[in-house]
Amino acid sequence: MAWDPKTYLAFGSERTRPAAELLARIAGNAPQRVADLGCGPGNSTELLAARWPEAEIEAVDSSAEMLETARKTSIRAKWVQADVSSWQPGSQFDVIYSNATYQWLPDHTALLPRLISFVQKGGIFAFQVPRNFNDPSHTIIRDLATDDRWAAKLTNVGERAGVLAPEAYFAILEPFCSAIDIWETRYVQTLKGENAVFTWMMGTGLRPFANALQGAEREAFLSEYRRRVAEAYPIRTSGVTLFPFLRLFCVARK
């Protein structure tokens, strides 16, 4: 799937804030090897490089477009194009970190133990995933995907929102970890710009559906989503749009 780093970074500070807050909860000595899984255009990798300037950082993403943008920065990292679900590193890491990536990957009961196997004993496995898939920003997409106008093209397109409850993640991680810290934060984001939630979603969850359509079909689909999401998230007289956003965080020590 083609990604657009420019659209993704339209709200760069809002997307990077949970990455920074996840990183802030990781305690301990400076790691030697750190992996950033689903690094995107490098906004999360930049945080890791600043926190641990002596560490060897491997930044992994499946998107050639995102990595092209990341490589143009001065961020000190080894950029690797790979699917996180099948990524196979050559050696273990002291920290495996991931910001808003695993929601795109299926079967977390198998995925997380596999990824934890690449963490050194005593190392850290940290991730953050959105938990807002029942909010209008996403339910409108699912409703439109079943509309007769687009259903034939979108039947096999999904959000792949395999995000579980906090208790489920604790149960998955408990056999492999000596300590687990799981929490949720509901941000009430204040976005600027016309139909800001539409712009946000075009950088992430809406993109697979838009990519599956072409020409007039694509424009009609996006126009209808744009209309409905503007009604669900109206712009305020102050010029901002409130976009509540629930996220799940986890920092586990192997």
NORSUL-V60083 format. One record per residue. SS is DSSP state (alpha for helix, beta for strand, coil for the rest). BURIAL is + if it has 9 or more other C-alpha atoms within 8 Angstrom, else -. Layout:
BEGIN
SS|BURIAL + SS|BURIAL
END
This chain:
BEGIN
coil|- + coil|- + coil|+ + coil|+ + alpha|+ + alpha|- + alpha|+ + alpha|+ + alpha|+ + alpha|- + alpha|+ + alpha|+ + alpha|- + alpha|- + alpha|+ + alpha|+ + alpha|- + alpha|+ + alpha|+ + alpha|+ + alpha|- + alpha|+ + alpha|+ + alpha|- + coil|- + coil|+ + coil|- + coil|- + coil|- + coil|- + coil|+ + coil|+ + beta|+ + beta|+ + beta|+ + beta|+ + beta|+ + coil|+ + coil|+ + coil|+ + coil|+ + coil|+ + alpha|+ + alpha|+ + alpha|+ + alpha|+ + alpha|+ + alpha|+ + alpha|+ + alpha|- + alpha|- + coil|+ + coil|- + coil|- + coil|+ + beta|- + beta|+ + beta|+ + beta|+ + beta|+ + beta|+ + coil|+ + coil|+ + alpha|- + alpha|+ + alpha|+ + alpha|+ + alpha|+ + alpha|+ + alpha|+ + alpha|+ + coil|- + coil|- + coil|- + coil|+ + coil|- + coil|+ + beta|- + beta|+ + beta|+ + beta|+ + coil|+ + coil|+ + coil|+ + coil|- + coil|- + coil|- + coil|- + coil|- + coil|- + coil|- + coil|+ + beta|+ + beta|+ + beta|+ + beta|+ + beta|+ + beta|+ + beta|+ + coil|+ + coil|+ + alpha|+ + alpha|+ + alpha|+ + coil|+ + coil|+ + coil|- + alpha|+ + alpha|- + alpha|- + alpha|+ + alpha|+ + alpha|+ + alpha|- + alpha|- + alpha|+ + coil|- + coil|+ + beta|+ + beta|+ + beta|- + beta|- + beta|+ + beta|+ + beta|+ + beta|+ + beta|+ + beta|+ + beta|+ + beta|+ + coil|+ + coil|+ + coil|+ + coil|- + coil|- + alpha|- + alpha|+ + alpha|+ + alpha|+ + alpha|+ + alpha|+ + alpha|- + alpha|- + alpha|+ + alpha|+ + coil|+ + coil|- + coil|- + coil|- + coil|+ + alpha|+ + alpha|- + alpha|+ + alpha|+ + coil|+ + coil|- + coil|+ + coil|+ + coil|- + coil|- + coil|+ + coil|+ + coil|+ + coil|- + coil|- + alpha|+ + alpha|- + alpha|- + alpha|+ + alpha|+ + alpha|- + alpha|+ + alpha|+ + alpha|+ + coil|- + coil|- + coil|+ + coil|- + beta|- + beta|+ + beta|- + beta|+ + beta|- + beta|- + beta|- + beta|- + beta|- + beta|- + beta|+ + beta|- + beta|+ + beta|- + coil|- + coil|- + coil|+ + alpha|+ + alpha|+ + alpha|+ + alpha|+ + alpha|+ + alpha|+ + alpha|+ + coil|+ + coil|- + coil|+ + coil|+ + alpha|+ + alpha|+ + alpha|+ + alpha|+ + alpha|+ + coil|+ + coil|+ + coil|+ + alpha|- + alpha|- + alpha|+ + alpha|+ + alpha|+ + alpha|- + alpha|+ + alpha|+ + alpha|- + alpha|- + alpha|+ + alpha|+ + alpha|- + alpha|+ + alpha|+ + alpha|+ + alpha|- + alpha|- + coil|+ + coil|+ + coil|+ + coil|- + coil|- + coil|- + coil|- + beta|+ + beta|+ + beta|+ + beta|+ + beta|- + beta|+ + beta|+ + beta|+ + beta|+ + beta|+ + beta|+ + beta|+ + beta|+ + beta|+ + coil|+
END
